[in-house]
Amino acid sequence: MSQSDILVIGSTGKTGRRVVRALRERGASVRAAGRSTDVRFDWDDDSTWAPALTGAHAAYIVDRQDKPGVWDAESQIRDLAKRAVDCGVRRLVLLQARTTGLVGGKDLSAGEGGVRDSGAQWTVLRPNWFFQNFDEGVLLDAVRAGELRLPAGDGREPFVDAEDVAEVAAAALLDDGHDGRVYDLSGSRALTLAEVAEEISRAAGRPVAYVPVDHEEYVAELVSYEVPADYARFVADLVAQIRDNLNAEPTGTVEGVLGRPPRDFAAFARQAAADGAWAL
């Protein structure tokens, strides 16, 4: 592998596989890494880190704070960033989350200090909730069932397309001018979950309802489905960020980086429906 390689950690994930594609479309040499890929990378096995990093000049980093159980993002990302620099990596792009305060007891920006202090060029991406949570993520089954039961109240969220996030990541990995920047990434308009349900209903051609539920009721409901209690609390607290309008203001960052407006949720919904994501 050449010194021009870019390592993408989590290359089969929601953003990772899109970052791989965006980089390759721009002609970059990509090293796609994960627990089950040819280039193996496992956060729980640090013996896989140096082989994945050696020979790469830039790396896209996704942490694992959205998994059940305790995960020390601050120390692990700091350790990885140091290992990366020791292996010759000169540019780090870290995906975190646009959140305020703790979520399920976790600080979802805890890893930022590790890349800031690494000595490498760094960029941090903080996206809002992805569009893709509705067609390939945690909310897909609820959409197909026709009922989004969430403790989001009447709060608003400027949902963002994971494709736009991936293009911003590719720009930060390939282009100059992004060093030392923290990018809050959102769509162009903030929607309530009721408005999201209306957009999906219109695109899918069948009714999908939003049903606001109590926070603790939602936690208990997830636990009843054998979701680990700590993860149920994490998801509920994450949804509560929407309810409390903590990150409801759209940003102009996607357009500022890419030179075009972010994709609108309605366009996403039409494409997802056309692709059969919500077919019964």
Stockholm file with secondary structure:
# STOCKHOLM 1.0

chainA/1-280         MSQSDILVIGSTGKTGRRVVRALRERGASVRAAGRSTDVRFDWDDDSTWAPALTGAHAAYIVDRQDKPGVWDAESQIRDLAKRAVDCGVRRLVLLQARTTGLVGGKDLSAGEGGVRDSGAQWTVLRPNWFFQNFDEGVLLDAVRAGELRLPAGDGREPFVDAEDVAEVAAAALLDDGHDGRVYDLSGSRALTLAEVAEEISRAAGRPVAYVPVDHEEYVAELVSYEVPADYARFVADLVAQIRDNLNAEPTGTVEGVLGRPPRDFAAFARQAAADGAWAL
#=GR chainA/1-280 SS CCTTEEEEETTTSTTHHHHHHHHHHTTCCEEEEETTSSEECBTTBGGGHHHHHTTEEEEEEECCTTSSSCCCHHHHHHHHHHHHHHTTCCEEEEECCCCCSCBTTBCTTTTHHHHHTSSSEEEEEEECCBGGGTTTSTTHHHHHHTEEEESCTTCCBCCBCHHHHHHHHHHHHHSSSCTTEEEEECCSSCBCHHHHHHHHHHHHTSCCEEEECCHHHHHHHHHHTTCCHHHHHHHHHHHHHHHTTTTCSCCSHHHHHHSSCCCCHHHHHHHHHHTTTTCC
#=GC SS_cons         CCTTEEEEETTTSTTHHHHHHHHHHTTCCEEEEETTSSEECBTTBGGGHHHHHTTEEEEEEECCTTSSSCCCHHHHHHHHHHHHHHTTCCEEEEECCCCCSCBTTBCTTTTHHHHHTSSSEEEEEEECCBGGGTTTSTTHHHHHHTEEEESCTTCCBCCBCHHHHHHHHHHHHHSSSCTTEEEEECCSSCBCHHHHHHHHHHHHTSCCEEEECCHHHHHHHHHHTTCCHHHHHHHHHHHHHHHTTTTCSCCSHHHHHHSSCCCCHHHHHHHHHHTTTTCC
//
